[in-house]
Amino acid sequence: MSVSSRSAVAIHALTKLAQGGETSLTSVEIAESLASNPVLVRRILGNLRDADLVLSTEGRGGGWTLARPARDITLFDAYRAVEGSPVLSRHAHPPSAECEVGRHMQAIVDEEFRNAEQAMEEQLGRTTIAHLLQKVFDIEAAAQTR
């Protein structure tokens, strides 16, 4: 598999921004939530901005906010904004045309991988950032009652 951690970072950052509501958050504040480097977070946020998922404001009091309501941003939106390649890696080079398996395997595996990727896209498209934030609130509330 070739999915990087960029999707997880993007989804985390979007959920943190959703928690902030209308308040801008700096990349440092988001990085603190991720226990990560602000430079990495800025790169991911740049991809999210290019995909019209977040807005940035420069200068004193600037930062990052969601470009639209969290209920209108899916996990697939985040994935698509930061991942540049298919989830499942294809053959690095063509298999042998001299082999019965080699002649057909690339097309067969490609179809299976496309089906798997489509299923993943559909699943990620059903979950919004608002759903994740609500799960965070629910888990936090349950922990407070223990």
ABEGO torsion letter per residue (X at the ends): XABBAAAAAAAAAAAAAAAAEABBBBAAAAAAAAGBBAAAAAAAAAAAAAAGABBBBBEBGBEBBBABBAAABBAAAAAAAABABBABBBBABBBBAABAAAAAAAAAAAAAAAAAAAAAAAAAAABBAAAAAAAAAAAAAAAAAX
